[in-house]
Amino acid sequence: MIVKVRFFASLREAVGLEQESITLPAGATIESLVQALADKHQGLEAHLRARGVRFAVNRCYALPDTGLKDGDEVAFVPPVGGG
């Protein structure tokens, strides 16, 4: 299956891309997507596993064990500071 991945803020800077498509096996979860991206982009794993990174599937927040389907859009949203 193919999922579209969107990166925001520091994650976008770490990867050098705003978005990309990635092929995953059937039954993949957000956690397996994280591993596939960490294998593909050196240094990304530390950012993805940082406390506070949230995941969204098709614009709804999701947990790492959430299953994915062909055509899903997965966003990786790092913590945002400000005031």
C-alpha positions in Angstrom: 0.0 0.0 0.0 1.1 3.6 -0.5 0.6 6.3 2.1 1.3 10.0 1.9 3.4 11.4 4.7 3.4 15.1 5.7 6.2 16.7 7.8 5.8 19.9 9.8 8.3 22.3 11.4 11.5 20.7 12.7 10.6 17.4 11.1 10.3 19.0 7.7 13.7 20.6 8.3 15.2 17.2 9.4 14.0 15.4 6.2 14.2 18.3 3.8 10.8 17.6 2.4 7.3 18.8 3.2 5.7 15.5 2.0 6.5 12.2 0.4 4.8 8.9 -0.5 6.0 5.6 0.9 5.1 2.0 0.2 4.3 -0.2 3.2 3.2 -3.8 3.5 -0.4 -4.6 4.2 -1.2 -4.4 8.0 1.3 -1.5 8.6 0.8 0.8 11.5 2.0 4.3 12.3 4.8 2.6 14.3 6.0 0.6 11.3 5.8 3.8 9.2 8.0 5.5 11.8 10.5 2.7 11.5 10.5 2.8 7.7 11.0 6.5 7.7 13.8 6.3 10.3 15.5 3.7 8.0 15.1 5.9 5.0 16.1 9.3 6.5 19.3 9.3 8.6 18.9 11.2 11.9 15.1 11.4 11.6 14.4 8.7 14.3 15.5 11.0 17.1 13.0 13.6 16.0 10.2 11.1 15.5 10.6 9.5 18.8 10.9 12.8 20.7 8.4 13.3 23.4 5.4 15.2 22.2 5.4 14.3 18.5 1.8 13.6 17.5 0.4 11.6 14.6 -2.6 12.3 12.5 -4.2 10.0 10.0 -6.5 11.7 7.5 -6.5 14.8 9.8 -7.6 12.9 12.9 -5.1 12.4 15.7 -4.0 8.8 16.1 -1.9 6.5 18.3 1.3 4.7 17.1 -0.6 1.3 16.9 -3.2 2.7 14.5 -3.5 0.6 11.4 -3.0 2.3 8.0 -4.8 1.8 4.7 -3.8 2.4 1.1 -4.2 6.1 0.3 -4.0 7.4 3.9 -2.4 10.7 4.7 -0.2 10.6 7.8 1.0 13.8 9.4 3.9 14.0 11.9 3.3 17.0 14.1 6.1 18.0 16.5 5.4 20.0 19.7 4.8 23.6 19.1 6.0 26.3 21.5 5.0 29.9 21.8 3.0 32.2 23.8 
